Amino acid sequence: MLKARLVAILVPAFVAGCAGPRVREAQAAPPPPRPSQPVTSPAPVAPLPSVAAPFDKPPLLPGTPDVATLVAKVKPVVVTVITAEVASAPRGRFPFGGGDRDEGFRRHGLGSGFIVDAKGHVVTNAHVVADADRVRVRLADERELDAKVRGKDSRLDLAVLELVNPPANLPVASLGASGNEELRVGEYVVAIGAPFGLGHTVTMGIVSAKGRAIGAGPYDDFIQTDASINPGNSGGPLFNLKGQVVGINTAINPNGRGIGFAIPVDSMKDVVPQLIARGTVTRGRLGLAFQPVDAGLAKALGMDHPKGALVGEVERGGAAEKAGIQSGDVILAVGGVEVSHAQELPRLVARNSPGTKVTVRLVRGKLPRDVDVVLDELRDESAAKPAPPTPGTPKLGMELGDAPGGGALVQRTLPGSPADEALEKGDVILEVNRRAVGSAAEAARAMEAAGGTVLLKIRRGAATRFVAIER
């Protein structure tokens, strides 16, 4: 009873508190108008200022590239490369179960590429299709077509695909040039590809540098760009503002953002016709080992500044030896093209077919001279099997095999041995105590017979150097 009475008291008070002022305001009579102030209509409200209509086509600021128009033009030539590799999976409780292997489980990979002719040939990176058992190409209009690998060049990391049933009227990429005059550092470039599988992603940047060597292979000559490149961009095109392909996006620096690398299109032009015609690439070979010329060597050789490639060793019976090139010569030009840095020498030689006669400009004893060289064929030395290890160097702690072209190939060094501190697997021993050695057995005998410190002349990669081993 008390509860009901409280509710009856509180509820009218709440309602009145909410509506009370409005009730009193409604009951109050309006004040009569003053006789001196006639009633007039309210003043007109000024309209809001007019807003400009949006542009049908946004104007470009002076000096601003029209990237949208460029992308619309070139996008149809860019494709996504989809690969599948047959892998074996264990039957039973996958992935932890044991038992027999079951073939047919496929791993899928993604890369990028671009169409280079109306016949349906597509350029991409060799590593994109390296182990692929099946390849498909997705066009810009989302159509997917079967493709086969026409040819691969692992040295330059390029591959050509061929569409199995190419449609009519395929768009074809326009190829530009990547020389010093045609592509300049600081120039705008646009990359299009499928990073992380996101097809036809567009990024923009500039050419940060040219002629970069990143240790990817013997023909390193990369364009460095800050246009964003990520996994999946591999094989995709790098365009200039004319819509021409100037590079093939290939590598990234995992430790640095905004640093990507592309193969120059000029290098691609030398390779793609061969891959389309026969699926392989043949290159010329000089048959020598060389090293860069630094400031100290340049001074000792009587050169005004470092340039060219210093010949460290000449292969017996090779093209260079037949032409009279000697150890200690500095190669300055090949075929009329200057060798500014030693790393350029393999590329300049490899651009010529085997059997081609090229003129090599060199300096010997401060005197320049030209020699004509008939190039050998560059073969895949990785396919050559070294001779079985030669025992007989236990005092120095190394195992040797015969090196292709002469010398002793270091196949293994024993941990903690004298050789382990000075040599690496893959080094080629050329001289022992200033006497040339032609085989593993000859090198082993010379080192075992030597007393005290052994002076070795070795070739490591493209460089020739001397090392000393304490017995």
Secondary structure as GFF3:
##gff-version 3
##sequence-region A 1 471
A	DSSP	alpha_helix	2	27	.	.	.	ID=ss1
A	DSSP	alpha_helix	67	74	.	.	.	ID=ss2
A	DSSP	three_ten_helix	75	77	.	.	.	ID=ss3
A	DSSP	beta_strand	78	90	.	.	.	ID=ss4
A	DSSP	beta_strand	101	115	.	.	.	ID=ss5
A	DSSP	beta_strand	121	124	.	.	.	ID=ss6
A	DSSP	three_ten_helix	126	129	.	.	.	ID=ss7
A	DSSP	beta_strand	134	138	.	.	.	ID=ss8
A	DSSP	beta_strand	144	153	.	.	.	ID=ss9
A	DSSP	beta_strand	158	163	.	.	.	ID=ss10
A	DSSP	beta_strand	174	175	.	.	.	ID=ss11
A	DSSP	beta_strand	188	193	.	.	.	ID=ss12
A	DSSP	three_ten_helix	195	197	.	.	.	ID=ss13
A	DSSP	beta_strand	201	212	.	.	.	ID=ss14
A	DSSP	beta_strand	222	225	.	.	.	ID=ss15
A	DSSP	beta_strand	237	239	.	.	.	ID=ss16
A	DSSP	beta_strand	244	252	.	.	.	ID=ss17
A	DSSP	beta_strand	260	264	.	.	.	ID=ss18
A	DSSP	alpha_helix	265	278	.	.	.	ID=ss19
A	DSSP	beta_strand	284	285	.	.	.	ID=ss20
A	DSSP	beta_strand	288	292	.	.	.	ID=ss21
A	DSSP	alpha_helix	295	300	.	.	.	ID=ss22
A	DSSP	beta_strand	309	314	.	.	.	ID=ss23
A	DSSP	alpha_helix	319	323	.	.	.	ID=ss24
A	DSSP	beta_strand	330	334	.	.	.	ID=ss25
A	DSSP	beta_strand	337	338	.	.	.	ID=ss26
A	DSSP	alpha_helix	344	350	.	.	.	ID=ss27
A	DSSP	beta_strand	357	364	.	.	.	ID=ss28
A	DSSP	beta_strand	367	374	.	.	.	ID=ss29
A	DSSP	beta_strand	376	377	.	.	.	ID=ss30
A	DSSP	three_ten_helix	381	383	.	.	.	ID=ss31
A	DSSP	beta_strand	398	402	.	.	.	ID=ss32
A	DSSP	beta_strand	408	413	.	.	.	ID=ss33
A	DSSP	alpha_helix	418	422	.	.	.	ID=ss34
A	DSSP	beta_strand	428	432	.	.	.	ID=ss35
A	DSSP	beta_strand	435	436	.	.	.	ID=ss36
A	DSSP	alpha_helix	440	449	.	.	.	ID=ss37
A	DSSP	beta_strand	454	460	.	.	.	ID=ss38
A	DSSP	beta_strand	463	469	.	.	.	ID=ss39
###
